[in-house]
Amino acid sequence: MATDYDAPRKTDEDLDADSLEELKSHRTDKTSSSVDEDEADAAEGFELPGADLSGEELSVRVLPRQQDEFTCTSCFLVKHRSQLHSGQGTPDGQWICNDCAA
């Protein structure tokens, strides 16, 4: 069965149904059924990255560096000795972690 791709795909009834006035009436019908949402109420549940947390108190127990830990001289993080680059400090006495050495 051959298909004529040059033939019009819409009938005259379809073209009349797609008149500009009818399309506008459909658009206003759709918007009138939408629910108005208060933006302030919707924004209350979101935490912003730069939010002011000066009134918040944190209680964290800080432990001193343990015998099996070292402080990286590059990133200044306390890490376990298993993360020490090459298993020992550098020749000039610096302790660098595997992440900073990479």
C-alpha positions as a printed Julia matrix, in Angstrom:
102×3 Matrix{Float64}:
   0.0    0.0    0.0
   1.49   3.3   -1.1
   1.28   6.41   1.06
   0.97   9.85  -0.41
   3.18  12.02   1.78
   2.23  15.19  -0.12
  -1.45  14.87   0.77
  -2.73  17.25   3.46
  -2.84  15.53   6.83
  -5.68  17.54   8.31
  -9.19  17.65   7.06
 -11.19  20.87   6.73
 -12.96  20.08  10.0
  -9.61  19.82  11.81
  -8.46  23.12  10.38
 -11.64  24.86  11.58
 -11.23  23.34  15.05
  -7.72  24.78  15.31
  -8.78  28.36  14.8
  -6.91  30.99  16.77
  -9.92  31.93  18.89
 -10.6   28.32  19.83
  -6.99  27.74  20.79
  -7.03  30.86  22.97
 -10.17  29.65  24.74
  -8.51  26.29  25.48
  -5.47  28.07  26.89
  -7.52  30.2   29.27
  -9.51  27.16  30.38
  -6.33  25.32  31.33
  -4.87  28.21  33.29
  -8.06  28.87  35.2
  -8.01  25.34  36.64
  -4.49  25.67  38.04
  -4.01  26.11  41.77
  -2.45  29.32  43.03
   0.37  28.52  45.44
   1.82  31.05  47.83
   5.53  31.32  47.08
   6.4   32.21  50.67
   4.76  29.03  51.98
   6.52  26.92  49.38
   9.93  28.43  50.18
   9.78  27.77  53.92
  10.79  24.14  53.55
  13.97  24.8   51.56
  17.43  25.3   53.06
  19.59  27.71  51.11
  23.34  27.02  50.88
  24.32  30.43  52.26
  21.7   30.52  55.01
  22.54  32.35  58.25
  23.09  29.71  60.92
  24.62  32.03  63.52
  21.8   31.29  65.98
  22.36  27.53  65.81
  24.48  25.69  68.38
  26.41  22.57  67.53
  27.62  20.1   70.12
  30.43  17.97  68.73
  32.94  16.06  70.8
  36.45  16.7   69.45
  39.09  14.06  70.1
  42.81  14.83  70.07
  44.95  13.22  67.37
  45.51   9.53  68.13
  48.78   7.61  67.99
  47.87   6.03  64.63
  46.94   9.34  62.97
  48.88  12.17  61.33
  48.13  15.69  60.12
  48.65  16.21  56.4
  50.88  19.23  55.78
  49.08  19.99  52.53
  45.34  19.79  53.37
  45.73  19.98  57.2
  43.31  17.11  57.78
  43.93  14.49  60.43
  44.05  11.09  58.73
  44.87   7.51  59.64
  48.48   6.36  59.04
  47.22   3.96  56.36
  46.48   7.06  54.24
  50.05   8.37  54.56
  51.73   8.62  51.15
  54.39   5.89  50.73
  53.9    4.83  54.36
  56.2    7.54  55.73
  56.84  11.26  55.7
  58.68  13.01  52.9
  62.48  13.47  53.16
  62.05  17.09  54.23
  59.9   15.99  57.2
  56.45  16.69  55.72
  53.6   14.25  56.15
  51.38  14.13  53.05
  48.25  12.02  52.54
  47.59   9.89  49.45
  44.87  12.31  48.23
  47.25  15.3   48.21
  50.11  13.32  46.7
  47.99  12.24  43.73
